[in-house]
Amino acid sequence: MSDTLIIEDLLEGTGKAAVKGALITTHYQGWLADGSLFDSLLERGKAFQCVIGTGRVIKGWDQGLMGMRVGGKRRLRVPAALAYAERGMGSRVPPGADLTFEVELLEVLTRDD
């Protein structure tokens, strides 16, 4: 994989768009470059919440989920430099790993809500 984030919309959402500082709720699955699944909130039946665009998640998510609309599904191919880089993440993501995520955006909350 190159050092470029690749964003592919699998399904265009029609709801509210993710903007910097919004609290987003997602379902996602993540794969290593060899195709092995390292994380799946779908399998655990849980949603993931985070504030987007403020450095609280990996850079690939901060950049790749901006503008995505509720109801949409997006595939992010995240190079290691925009993921966990050389530190990895516990036993699940080795150092220097390129990652692929499929993310479904369930909700966007902003200060206006």
C-alpha positions as CSV (number, residue, x, y, z in Angstrom):
1,M,0.0,0.0,0.0
2,S,1.1,3.5,-0.6
3,D,1.3,6.3,2.0
4,T,-2.0,7.6,0.6
5,L,-5.4,7.2,2.3
6,I,-7.9,5.7,-0.1
7,I,-11.6,6.5,0.5
8,E,-14.2,4.4,-1.2
9,D,-18.0,5.1,-0.7
10,L,-19.8,1.7,-0.7
11,L,-23.1,3.4,0.0
12,E,-23.9,7.1,0.0
13,G,-25.6,8.2,3.2
14,T,-28.4,10.8,3.1
15,G,-28.3,12.0,6.7
16,K,-26.3,14.5,8.6
17,A,-22.6,14.8,7.6
18,A,-19.6,14.2,9.9
19,V,-17.8,17.4,10.6
20,K,-14.8,18.3,12.8
21,G,-15.7,18.0,16.5
22,A,-18.8,16.0,16.0
23,L,-19.5,12.9,18.1
24,I,-20.1,10.1,15.7
25,T,-21.5,6.6,16.2
26,T,-20.3,3.8,13.9
27,H,-20.2,0.1,13.3
28,Y,-16.9,-1.0,11.8
29,Q,-14.7,-3.9,10.8
30,G,-11.0,-3.7,10.4
31,W,-8.6,-6.0,8.5
32,L,-4.8,-6.3,8.2
33,A,-3.2,-6.3,4.8
34,D,-3.1,-10.1,4.8
35,G,-6.9,-10.1,5.0
36,S,-7.2,-11.2,8.6
37,L,-9.9,-9.5,10.7
38,F,-8.4,-7.7,13.7
39,D,-11.5,-5.9,15.0
40,S,-15.3,-6.2,14.4
41,L,-17.9,-4.3,16.4
42,L,-20.5,-5.9,14.2
43,E,-19.5,-9.3,15.6
44,R,-19.6,-7.9,19.1
45,G,-22.9,-6.2,18.5
46,K,-21.7,-2.9,19.8
47,A,-21.4,0.6,18.3
48,F,-18.3,2.8,18.6
49,Q,-18.5,6.4,19.5
50,C,-15.7,9.0,19.0
51,V,-15.2,12.7,18.4
52,I,-14.0,13.1,14.8
53,G,-11.4,15.5,13.4
54,T,-9.7,16.3,16.7
55,G,-6.9,13.7,17.0
56,R,-8.8,11.3,19.3
57,V,-8.7,8.5,16.7
58,I,-6.2,7.4,14.1
59,K,-5.5,10.0,11.4
60,G,-7.0,7.8,8.7
61,W,-10.3,8.0,10.5
62,D,-10.0,11.8,11.2
63,Q,-9.4,12.4,7.5
64,G,-11.4,9.6,5.9
65,L,-14.7,10.1,7.7
66,M,-15.1,13.8,7.2
67,G,-18.1,14.6,5.1
68,M,-19.5,11.1,5.3
69,R,-23.3,11.1,5.8
70,V,-25.4,9.1,8.3
71,G,-26.6,5.9,6.6
72,G,-23.5,5.6,4.5
73,K,-20.9,2.9,4.3
74,R,-17.3,3.7,3.5
75,R,-14.1,1.6,3.0
76,L,-10.9,3.2,4.2
77,R,-7.5,1.9,3.1
78,V,-5.3,3.4,5.8
79,P,-1.5,3.3,5.4
80,A,0.5,2.6,8.6
81,A,1.6,6.2,8.8
82,L,-2.1,7.3,9.3
83,A,-2.9,4.3,11.5
84,Y,-0.8,3.0,14.4
85,A,2.5,3.5,12.6
86,E,5.5,1.8,14.3
87,R,3.8,1.4,17.7
88,G,1.1,-1.0,16.5
89,M,-1.9,-1.7,18.8
90,G,-1.5,-4.5,21.4
91,S,-1.4,-8.0,20.0
92,R,-3.9,-7.3,17.3
93,V,-2.1,-4.8,15.0
94,P,1.6,-5.3,14.4
95,P,3.9,-2.3,14.0
96,G,3.9,-0.8,10.5
97,A,0.6,-2.4,9.6
98,D,-1.5,-1.0,6.7
99,L,-5.2,-1.4,7.6
100,T,-8.6,-1.5,5.8
101,F,-11.8,-0.5,7.5
102,E,-15.4,-0.7,6.5
103,V,-17.4,1.9,8.5
104,E,-21.1,2.4,8.7
105,L,-22.1,5.8,10.0
106,L,-25.0,5.5,12.4
107,E,-25.3,8.9,14.0
108,V,-23.7,12.4,14.0
109,L,-24.1,14.7,17.0
110,T,-22.8,18.3,16.9
111,R,-23.1,21.1,19.5
112,D,-26.2,22.3,17.7
113,D,-28.1,19.1,18.6
